[in-house]
């Protein structure tokens, strides 16, 4: 530095700001600053401050050209009054360097340092004031704590006196209880003697009633032998009548030449099952409408529907709320015909609203919890059912179909359900 004094940080920052502002319009820039001049105005001083400062300190010709450009932009810097901001005075003196600039620079830097020291002293005084206030607050809290501890100690002393009094009362009650226990023990001994006397009398009575019971059992055995003989005769007559009916039926079959009966009523259902079949993914092929209705007519059948999987394929143009309402309303007639229990599971993440209007009787609507998809809820519902119950799951999701089919459910496509709505 020419002055032998390091630039205060405030003066250096002001100097770099002036230089960065005038840099693009300054002719014959040093090679190191040409790229910095292309930066945005806010980035020149921040990113190119080191290069600008080095060029200003090492290249007097560049500093002079830059000072000329700064004076053209800020003519007030050439004649700043003594009362002006010392930061601006020091920066202008160092950059322009006219006559007696060093004296003005030193005086301005001195005022900057004095102001910084005054600011530091003010901050120190403020911190000391805050520290004193904290000490006063701590002393006040300490006094409050002392008062609180004294009150708690007095309360503890009163409680100790009360506990000692209650202990004395408890000991007196214990002595009274021991006296009553001794009296009760004496009464129990008296009752035991009376019980032994009663037991001897009861034993004699028991022996008398036992002899009477043996005599009654002997009479009952005689009556049973008589009844068994009469029952054998009735059985013989019924057996003769049954043999007569069987022989008459066999003779009628030979007379009419009836062939043996083949097949069973369930053959039709088994044929439908074989025709419908299952695809390799677990979803039954075809629309399966008749098959679905037959299954739901079985006792205690339960229908579980993957809600949005069905509605988005059937009515993709409708809003989600209308899709839910249309599906749930359409299930009313199917549930009414078959008597099955229906549960529709929707994924709550698909919509912020959960309205479905009026739910028909026999139809339940579930929304998956936060962070859980509807497929996992359906897997839980199927897994919770007992083995052997008829469970039909409606979905076109192949992975879900495979899982619930493995758990014992019958899986049908959405088309099977829609054909019945």
Secondary structure, 3 states (H helix, E strand, C coil): CCCCCCCCHHHHHHHHHHHHHHHHHCCCCCHHHHHHHCCCHHHHHHHHHHHHHHHHHHCHHHHHHHHHHHHHHCHHHHHCCCCCCHHHHHHHHHHHCCCCHHHHHHHHHHHHHHHHHHHHHHHHHHHHHHHHHHHHHHHHHHHHHHHHHHHHHHHHHHHHHHHHHHHHHHHHHHHHHHHHHHHHHHHHHHHHHHHHHHHHHHHHHHHHHHHHHHHHHHHHHHHHHHHHHHHHHHHHHHHHHHHHHHHHHHHHHHHHCCCCCCCCCCHHHHHHHHHHCCCCCCCCCCCCHHHHHHHHCCCCCEEEEEHHHHHHHHCCCCCHHHHHHHHHHHHHHHHHHHCCEEEEEECHHHCCCCCCCCCCCCEEEEECCCCCCHHHHHHHHHHHCCCCCCEEEECCCHHHHHHHHHCCCEEECHHHHHCCC
